[in-house]
Amino acid sequence: MDFVQQILLPITDINLILLVAAGTLTGILIGAIPGLSVTMTVALILSLTYSWDLLPALAVMIGVYFGGVFGGSRPAILLNIPGSPSSVATSFDGYPLASNGEAKMALTLTTLFSFVGGIIGVTVLAFAAPLVSSIAIQFGQRDYFLLAMLGLLLVGGLSKGSLAKGIFAAGAGVILGLVGMDSIGGGTRFTFGSLQLMNGIDFVIAILGLFGLAEVLYQLRTINKKSITATLKKMAFPPIKFILKFLPLSIRVSVLGVLVGALPGAGGEIAALLSYDHAKQSVKKPSRPFGEGAYEGVIAPETANNAAIGGALIPLLTLGIPGDAVTAIFIGALFIHGLQPGPLLMEQSADVFGVMVGASLLANIFLLIFGLLIVNIFIKVIKIPKQVLYPIIIVITIIGAYAINNSLTDVYWMLGFGIVGLFMKIHQFPVAPMVLGIILGPLLETSFRRAYISSQGTSDFLLGFVNSPITIILLIFFLFTILSQTNLLPRFKKKKSS
């Protein structure tokens, strides 16, 4: 069976088609529930399909993977509560769009461009997997450190009004991200003797509290005011010309999403945040100011986090290295069925590679179909009266926080983050930089320390930043971002032109 036939197998086998469809729809619905992560869902599917044949089990898991990542954007847009970490950036402009009565437009655009990003990611997976994996494997610890620093520089773009408040929030987030056991030395930090804090603070808990509970508490102050549904605008399907206008941006951020997704441990959340920043820096005339309902602000992160799935599957299938937590579960599935993930997988079990590519292609098609068909169903969420909707959201966030580790401690943390988030909203501290710090803090610290340890504390540590082409490129991007964020670059251009 040649490669094309292997890719076509899921598309021509009615059982695999139905399994991918069921997995995609399940992923969308579960991904739309804050706290119920795609990782948790795929792990559950693995346990349920333990006795199945490999290909049907992989088909369902692939569908859940794509559907779950996409589904997280629905509550991010409608309720300002990201359903997954990779949807945090989507809420920056998605919720303002919904507040402006353009919820349908936001949901439709994210569906269309999630499909575009997913297809580009699958295409790269099918035809350029060895090349991308060879680039990803050359990333060293310094490169991960610079990547994390690039992510932290987003704080300038996420801080509305006061940059100082944004830096303070990001710094607090980095400190919170370091709570728990040191992954290198084994010591404990900021645990104050508590066993519950040994595992650290899950950033999903922080997202549920800072975005979910805090938003509800903040909105309760205006519960008697008109709902955003009062200005809900009717919308036909966007014209093709309007969609094509955003295609160049979607292609750029798709490539970025694939490359970041292929880096072990990076994940869709970093791809989405970097893509959002790229859109802010590269789009000369956005539809609206970013943070106030720019279409580009929802298109860029949603395109990138779906493209990152194809990228995350590349090191899994070519090197046997998980790109993120979900692909780590896929490795477990392959081991269970007697396969050895790694460089020989594509030669010894080429049918597995072909079926995963074909199932990914099929999952994106179903994502597009289901995403467009159930837009009106999701719209009904914001038509629910606030007095009914907000108690439901509170219950869902509490259940979601508990379900992550089956721990009441996580619920207490979520409640604490909710109160902190309310304080930050009232006093106009940006919430997103704190989440950014919690996500990137551990990566920033571990990559820096490992790079320093590998150089044995000598001058080689600094020389390492100019010894690798990848490091030099990232360093240039880092310096360019600093100059642009501090307005030094525009001033230099203005001075040069005068």
Phi and psi in degrees as a GROMACS rama.xvg file:
@    title "Ramachandran Plot"
@    xaxis  label "Phi"
@    yaxis  label "Psi"
@TYPE xy
-78.0109  175.39  ASP-2
-62.9988  -41.0513  PHE-3
-62.9758  -42.138  VAL-4
-63.2081  -37.7451  GLN-5
-65.4219  -39.6746  GLN-6
-67.015  -37.1761  ILE-7
-76.2552  -14.55  LEU-8
-56.732  -50.1684  LEU-9
-64.3288  -24.9083  PRO-10
-81.3525  -22.6982  ILE-11
-105.418  -12.7944  THR-12
-94.5955  114.813  ASP-13
-60.855  -35.7379  ILE-14
-65.3243  -43.1871  ASN-15
-68.7621  -36.0733  LEU-16
-59.5121  -47.8628  ILE-17
-65.4327  -37.2088  LEU-18
-67.114  -42.3607  LEU-19
-64.5835  -41.4567  VAL-20
-61.9947  -45.7007  ALA-21
-64.0291  -40.727  ALA-22
-65.6623  -41.386  GLY-23
-64.8856  -45.9696  THR-24
-64.099  -41.1253  LEU-25
-61.5719  -43.8132  THR-26
-62.0452  -41.7129  GLY-27
-62.0665  -46.5172  ILE-28
-68.9186  -42.3605  LEU-29
-72.8554  -37.6537  ILE-30
-62.4598  -24.7451  GLY-31
-79.7369  -4.87256  ALA-32
-98.8861  110.676  ILE-33
-55.0676  132.541  PRO-34
99.4171  -29.0073  GLY-35
-90.1576  93.6899  LEU-36
-79.3741  161.399  SER-37
-66.5096  -32.1574  VAL-38
-61.6319  -45.424  THR-39
-62.2116  -40.9608  MET-40
-67.7014  -44.6195  THR-41
-64.0453  -38.2807  VAL-42
-62.7315  -39.7293  ALA-43
-65.6298  -42.4629  LEU-44
-62.0826  -38.5336  ILE-45
-60.0118  -43.3752  LEU-46
-67.4116  -33.6736  SER-47
-75.9355  -27.0608  LEU-48
-103.505  19.3012  THR-49
-55.487  -39.4008  TYR-50
-92.3071  1.2368  SER-51
-77.4823  169.158  TRP-52
-69.8231  159.506  ASP-53
-64.0359  -48.5435  LEU-54
-63.9416  -44.8038  LEU-55
-61.7126  -38.6212  PRO-56
-63.7676  -43.4836  ALA-57
-64.6602  -35.9733  LEU-58
-61.4785  -45.9428  ALA-59
-64.5537  -44.9361  VAL-60
-64.006  -39.4263  MET-61
-62.6286  -44.2733  ILE-62
-59.9529  -44.571  GLY-63
-64.1838  -38.7511  VAL-64
-59.4613  -55.6204  TYR-65
-65.5358  -43.7304  PHE-66
-64.2874  -39.6144  GLY-67
-66.1745  -42.7367  GLY-68
-63.9552  -41.7861  VAL-69
-67.9658  -41.0454  PHE-70
-61.7931  -27.6362  GLY-71
-63.1182  -19.7638  GLY-72
-77.6097  -19.7168  SER-73
-64.0662  -54.9178  ARG-74
-69.2444  -25.8468  PRO-75
-61.9774  -39.2652  ALA-76
-79.114  -45.7609  ILE-77
-81.2083  -33.0604  LEU-78
-124.255  -1.55886  LEU-79
63.3439  29.9081  ASN-80
-124.831  99.1864  ILE-81
-58.7326  130.086  PRO-82
-75.7303  -16.2672  GLY-83
-151.912  160.666  SER-84
-58.0657  -33.3418  PRO-85
-72.6628  -7.08955  SER-86
-102.326  4.07068  SER-87
-59.1403  -47.6334  VAL-88
-64.5043  -28.5992  ALA-89
-64.605  -32.005  THR-90
-69.9162  -21.8726  SER-91
-59.2626  -40.1492  PHE-92
-114.57  -18.002  ASP-93
-65.5948  -46.5872  GLY-94
-68.5892  -40.8413  TYR-95
-58.6055  -35.6716  PRO-96
-63.1914  -44.9237  LEU-97
-63.4503  -38.8002  ALA-98
-66.7836  -26.7215  SER-99
-86.226  6.18224  ASN-100
86.4364  12.0045  GLY-101
-112.344  39.0163  GLU-102
-61.9233  -41.5548  ALA-103
-62.2064  -42.4277  LYS-104
-61.3609  -44.7506  MET-105
-63.1981  -44.6654  ALA-106
-65.6908  -39.7144  LEU-107
-69.5315  -44.7615  THR-108
-62.5124  -42.636  LEU-109
-66.1781  -33.0724  THR-110
-66.2602  -48.2218  THR-111
-62.1078  -44.9797  LEU-112
-84.754  -19.097  PHE-113
-64.9099  -38.7171  SER-114
-62.7988  -45.3862  PHE-115
-59.8955  -48.4263  VAL-116
-62.222  -42.3119  GLY-117
-62.2953  -42.9291  GLY-118
-64.8691  -42.2798  ILE-119
-63.8009  -41.8636  ILE-120
-61.0944  -42.3779  GLY-121
-67.5178  -38.1777  VAL-122
-62.6031  -44.4912  THR-123
-63.5804  -40.9305  VAL-124
-58.9151  -41.2269  LEU-125
-73.0789  -39.4769  ALA-126
-114.777  -17.2555  PHE-127
-128.812  19.6516  ALA-128
-56.733  -47.7524  ALA-129
-60.5495  -39.3518  PRO-130
-66.1268  -48.128  LEU-131
-63.7264  -41.2579  VAL-132
-65.7459  -34.4121  SER-133
-67.0541  -32.6759  SER-134
-71.6008  -45.3383  ILE-135
-63.0451  -36.5734  ALA-136
-70.3918  -17.7318  ILE-137
-84.6937  -6.85612  GLN-138
-68.5835  124.09  PHE-139
-99.2531  -176.691  GLY-140
-65.4461  -34.6953  GLN-141
-63.1053  -36.3022  ARG-142
-67.5577  -39.6575  ASP-143
-65.9912  -36.5588  TYR-144
-62.5467  -46.739  PHE-145
-65.3793  -35.9857  LEU-146
-63.3568  -42.8976  LEU-147
-65.7013  -38.4305  ALA-148
-65.11  -39.2346  MET-149
-60.1101  -41.0842  LEU-150
-63.2979  -41.6199  GLY-151
-66.5319  -27.2972  LEU-152
-67.8326  -11.8546  LEU-153
-63.7708  -16.2736  LEU-154
-56.9837  -30.5839  VAL-155
-64.9299  -39.271  GLY-156
-79.1332  -22.4516  GLY-157
-92.2637  -5.06312  LEU-158
-97.2792  105.017  SER-159
-85.4499  122.36  LYS-160
93.3748  -78.3021  GLY-161
-111.261  116.222  SER-162
-67.4816  -34.8002  LEU-163
-60.7323  -42.1181  ALA-164
-64.9861  -37.3317  LYS-165
-65.3825  -41.9945  GLY-166
-65.0031  -41.2448  ILE-167
-61.0732  -44.6828  PHE-168
-64.6222  -41.7467  ALA-169
-65.6715  -40.9825  ALA-170
-62.6534  -41.9465  GLY-171
-62.4629  -37.4815  ALA-172
-65.312  -41.2397  GLY-173
-60.47  -43.9486  VAL-174
-61.9529  -44.3987  ILE-175
-64.2305  -33.6723  LEU-176
-68.1715  -18.6876  GLY-177
-93.266  -1.59078  LEU-178
-64.8192  137.23  VAL-179
118.675  -158.548  GLY-180
-82.3673  134.98  MET-181
-67.6012  122.32  ASP-182
-70.3659  -16.9455  SER-183
-100.364  -53.7935  ILE-184
-89.7118  -19.9839  GLY-185
87.7809  -3.26495  GLY-186
-77.6328  172.024  GLY-187
-109.185  148.337  THR-188
-135.543  131.521  ARG-189
56.8596  28.2644  PHE-190
-93.8188  -20.9173  THR-191
53.5938  37.6729  PHE-192
77.877  4.91817  GLY-193
-87.9894  124.371  SER-194
-67.3023  -31.0579  LEU-195
-65.641  -24.2603  GLN-196
-90.9038  -0.981609  LEU-197
-60.8182  -35.1624  MET-198
-85.0596  1.33178  ASN-199
81.7701  -171.095  GLY-200
-108.787  119.161  ILE-201
-70.1814  127.718  ASP-202
-68.1631  -18.8364  PHE-203
-65.9897  -36.997  VAL-204
-61.2148  -43.3713  ILE-205
-62.8733  -40.6179  ALA-206
-63.7365  -43.8403  ILE-207
-60.8678  -41.0884  LEU-208
-75.387  -50.531  GLY-209
-71.533  -34.5656  LEU-210
-98.5689  -41.2888  PHE-211
-79.8622  -71.462  GLY-212
-63.2355  -41.5699  LEU-213
-61.8772  -39.2973  ALA-214
-64.0694  -42.1461  GLU-215
-63.3467  -48.1691  VAL-216
-60.8324  -38.5169  LEU-217
-68.319  -41.6629  TYR-218
-70.6147  -24.6868  GLN-219
-62.001  -22.7291  LEU-220
-67.9483  -21.4679  ARG-221
-123.467  33.0521  THR-222
-64.7404  -24.6348  ILE-223
-89.4665  -2.93426  ASN-224
-81.8644  170.257  LYS-225
-64.3255  142.279  LYS-226
-76.3517  160.885  SER-227
-66.8051  -16.4434  ILE-228
-69.0864  -18.2068  THR-229
-63.5559  -25.5467  ALA-230
-112.322  19.8299  THR-231
-63.1021  121.115  LEU-232
-93.972  139.801  LYS-233
-76.474  145.065  LYS-234
-143.677  128.178  MET-235
-79.1101  176.646  ALA-236
-61.4867  133.381  PHE-237
-57.204  139.86  PRO-238
-63.2542  150.438  PRO-239
-57.5516  -39.2263  ILE-240
-60.5102  -39.2734  LYS-241
-65.6211  -41.1514  PHE-242
-67.2095  -43.6869  ILE-243
-62.7415  -24.9444  LEU-244
-59.8483  -31.0516  LYS-245
-95.6818  0.701335  PHE-246
-63.6979  -44.1869  LEU-247
-57.0909  -42.8301  PRO-248
-62.0306  -43.4195  LEU-249
-64.3657  -36.2665  SER-250
-67.5082  -43.4437  ILE-251
-61.9054  -47.9266  ARG-252
-73.4369  -23.1691  VAL-253
-65.3531  -44.4775  SER-254
-61.7886  -43.5595  VAL-255
-61.6287  -42.2671  LEU-256
-62.216  -42.1914  GLY-257
-63.5817  -45.2833  VAL-258
-65.4116  -43.8794  LEU-259
-68.4888  -40.5366  VAL-260
-61.9339  -30.0973  GLY-261
-75.8569  -11.4045  ALA-262
-82.2681  119.429  LEU-263
-56.0901  125.133  PRO-264
90.0091  -8.12517  GLY-265
-76.0984  -62.0166  ALA-266
86.1878  168.879  GLY-267
-67.3651  -27.7641  GLY-268
-66.42  -39.5108  GLU-269
-70.5383  -39.4735  ILE-270
-59.7039  -43.5594  ALA-271
-65.288  -43.577  ALA-272
-66.1595  -43.7484  LEU-273
-65.371  -37.0097  LEU-274
-68.9938  -37.4224  SER-275
-61.7688  -43.4184  TYR-276
-65.7644  -39.1606  ASP-277
-60.714  -41.423  HIS-278
-62.6037  -41.9642  ALA-279
-62.8352  -37.5304  LYS-280
-80.7345  -30.7984  GLN-281
-100.118  -25.979  SER-282
-81.6976  113.94  VAL-283
-71.5437  -44.4602  LYS-284
-126.73  82.2075  LYS-285
-66.5253  160.032  PRO-286
-60.0053  -34.5804  SER-287
-147.847  166.931  ARG-288
-59.0688  140.649  PRO-289
-61.8088  137.631  PHE-290
92.5402  -6.58377  GLY-291
-122.254  18.6244  GLU-292
106.023  32.6467  GLY-293
-72.0587  131.618  ALA-294
-60.237  -38.0243  TYR-295
-61.1606  -27.8893  GLU-296
-71.3758  -20.5008  GLY-297
-99.8858  -29.5773  VAL-298
-68.008  -46.566  ILE-299
-61.0878  -54.1351  ALA-300
-66.7887  -36.4623  PRO-301
-71.9752  -33.1928  GLU-302
-66.4154  -44.4523  THR-303
-68.1376  -43.1332  ALA-304
-70.7572  -25.6831  ASN-305
-77.2303  -36.8392  ASN-306
-64.7802  -31.3545  ALA-307
-64.2311  -23.1186  ALA-308
-64.6151  -46.9586  ILE-309
-59.2012  -39.281  GLY-310
-64.4946  -40.2026  GLY-311
-66.9285  -28.0882  ALA-312
-76.5217  -18.6947  LEU-313
-65.6214  -54.9716  ILE-314
-64.5432  -27.469  PRO-315
-63.1291  -49.0921  LEU-316
-84.3053  -22.76  LEU-317
-101.684  -29.8262  THR-318
-122.474  -12.4599  LEU-319
76.4555  22.411  GLY-320
-111.617  127.49  ILE-321
-71.1792  135.088  PRO-322
-80.0197  -27.3352  GLY-323
-155.578  -172.702  ASP-324
-64.6172  -35.8089  ALA-325
-67.9472  -43.8186  VAL-326
-68.205  -22.5548  THR-327
-63.4258  -35.6953  ALA-328
-69.4838  -36.2432  ILE-329
-61.1842  -38.5564  PHE-330
-60.2434  -42.1498  ILE-331
-59.8849  -39.4234  GLY-332
-64.0281  -40.922  ALA-333
-65.9927  -41.4073  LEU-334
-62.7716  -41.8959  PHE-335
-57.938  -36.1461  ILE-336
-95.4169  18.1988  HIS-337
81.7366  17.3099  GLY-338
-105.109  150.574  LEU-339
-108.553  104.807  GLN-340
-62.6803  140.437  PRO-341
152.642  -169.741  GLY-342
-59.6795  -27.8519  PRO-343
-85.7883  -7.04703  LEU-344
-62.2098  -41.8609  LEU-345
-67.7385  -23.6371  MET-346
-89.7369  -44.3016  GLU-347
-81.9668  -29.5893  GLN-348
-135.074  61.877  SER-349
-63.3234  -25.5745  ALA-350
-64.9336  -32.7175  ASP-351
-65.2057  -45.2394  VAL-352
-61.5729  -46.5126  PHE-353
-62.5974  -42.3086  GLY-354
-67.8883  -38.4053  VAL-355
-65.9067  -37.1814  MET-356
-67.019  -46.8036  VAL-357
-63.0984  -41.5465  GLY-358
-66.2564  -35.0778  ALA-359
-65.8343  -41.7614  SER-360
-61.8323  -44.2025  LEU-361
-66.2102  -39.1989  LEU-362
-61.8726  -37.9293  ALA-363
-68.3925  -34.7009  ASN-364
-65.7573  -44.9913  ILE-365
-67.4917  -33.4604  PHE-366
-59.5201  -43.5867  LEU-367
-64.1724  -45.5775  LEU-368
-64.5734  -53.9371  ILE-369
-65.2462  -39.6535  PHE-370
-59.6114  -39.7945  GLY-371
-78.1673  -34.3521  LEU-372
-69.8226  -33.4271  LEU-373
-105.446  17.8521  ILE-374
-56.9942  -47.1768  VAL-375
-65.2818  -30.3013  ASN-376
-66.7179  -44.1423  ILE-377
-66.3114  -34.7679  PHE-378
-59.562  -31.971  ILE-379
-61.8369  -21.3882  LYS-380
-59.9351  -44.648  VAL-381
-81.0918  -2.99114  ILE-382
-88.826  -8.74276  LYS-383
-70.9283  133.712  ILE-384
-55.8842  144.359  PRO-385
-57.3204  -37.0564  LYS-386
-63.3156  -24.3008  GLN-387
-95.6359  -40.9761  VAL-388
-67.1908  -44.9876  LEU-389
-64.5778  -42.7651  TYR-390
-60.501  -35.4586  PRO-391
-64.1459  -42.9755  ILE-392
-62.4528  -42.1982  ILE-393
-60.8405  -44.5206  ILE-394
-62.7093  -43.6376  VAL-395
-63.5011  -42.0137  ILE-396
-65.4096  -37.0139  THR-397
-67.1867  -44.6139  ILE-398
-63.2513  -42.8083  ILE-399
-62.8056  -41.2701  GLY-400
-64.4548  -41.1406  ALA-401
-69.1381  -36.9993  TYR-402
-68.9095  -21.8458  ALA-403
-61.1344  -48.7723  ILE-404
-129.272  11.5907  ASN-405
52.8085  46.7747  ASN-406
-131.406  130.903  SER-407
-69.7485  -25.7683  LEU-408
-59.0054  -39.8589  THR-409
-64.1515  -35.368  ASP-410
-64.0928  -42.5105  VAL-411
-62.9882  -41.3065  TYR-412
-62.1389  -42.1394  TRP-413
-62.061  -42.8223  MET-414
-63.1532  -40.9934  LEU-415
-63.0543  -44.7387  GLY-416
-64.0876  -33.0455  PHE-417
-62.4288  -43.0663  GLY-418
-67.5937  -41.8964  ILE-419
-62.2418  -43.1685  VAL-420
-62.2542  -38.5859  GLY-421
-62.8331  -45.523  LEU-422
-58.4573  -43.3366  PHE-423
-65.4848  -40.6845  MET-424
-65.12  -43.0807  LYS-425
-63.112  -39.8807  ILE-426
-97.262  14.4344  HIS-427
60.5486  39.8669  GLN-428
-91.4506  130.601  PHE-429
-67.9394  135.169  PRO-430
-83.3335  -37.4791  VAL-431
-57.1404  -41.1148  ALA-432
-59.8653  -31.6385  PRO-433
-66.2514  -43.862  MET-434
-62.5809  -40.8391  VAL-435
-58.4968  -43.1393  LEU-436
-65.4983  -40.0614  GLY-437
-64.8326  -38.6682  ILE-438
-70.9759  -45.4153  ILE-439
-90.2212  -18.4902  LEU-440
-53.6169  -53.5522  GLY-441
-60.798  -41.1839  PRO-442
-63.884  -41.4478  LEU-443
-60.7612  -47.2364  LEU-444
-70.2322  -49.9466  GLU-445
-65.3193  -40.6365  THR-446
-67.1815  -38.9364  SER-447
-64.8711  -46.5503  PHE-448
-66.7177  -39.9102  ARG-449
-66.2053  -39.1679  ARG-450
-64.2512  -40.2708  ALA-451
-68.1549  -41.5601  TYR-452
-65.1029  -40.4345  ILE-453
-65.5643  -27.1288  SER-454
-87.9556  -2.38414  SER-455
60.2625  30.1009  GLN-456
69.9229  16.1818  GLY-457
-96.3036  -175.371  THR-458
-66.5745  -13.3529  SER-459
-61.0341  -23.102  ASP-460
-61.657  -46.1256  PHE-461
-73.7718  -37.6414  LEU-462
-63.9018  -26.8083  LEU-463
-62.6074  -21.2327  GLY-464
-75.4418  -9.89084  PHE-465
-124.325  12.7504  VAL-466
-96.726  -15.774  ASN-467
-119.647  135.67  SER-468
-59.0992  -38.9754  PRO-469
-64.1724  -43.5715  ILE-470
-63.1464  -41.6451  THR-471
-63.3583  -42.494  ILE-472
-62.44  -46.2899  ILE-473
-64.2266  -36.8398  LEU-474
-65.1626  -38.8682  LEU-475
-64.1436  -44.8992  ILE-476
-60.0537  -40.7435  PHE-477
-62.0414  -48.6082  PHE-478
-65.5576  -39.8158  LEU-479
-62.4407  -40.4962  PHE-480
-66.3082  -40.7413  THR-481
-60.8242  -45.3255  ILE-482
-62.9643  -41.1869  LEU-483
-72.8432  -37.03  SER-484
-68.6334  -32.16  GLN-485
-93.4103  6.72865  THR-486
65.9499  14.211  ASN-487
-73.4877  -35.519  LEU-488
-66.4932  -47.6598  LEU-489
-59.6219  -37.8582  PRO-490
-64.9388  -40.2453  ARG-491
-63.7427  -42.8864  PHE-492
-63.8706  -41.3382  LYS-493
-64.2018  -42.9265  LYS-494
-65.0273  -38.8447  LYS-495
-68.073  -38.9257  LYS-496
-71.4263  -28.719  SER-497
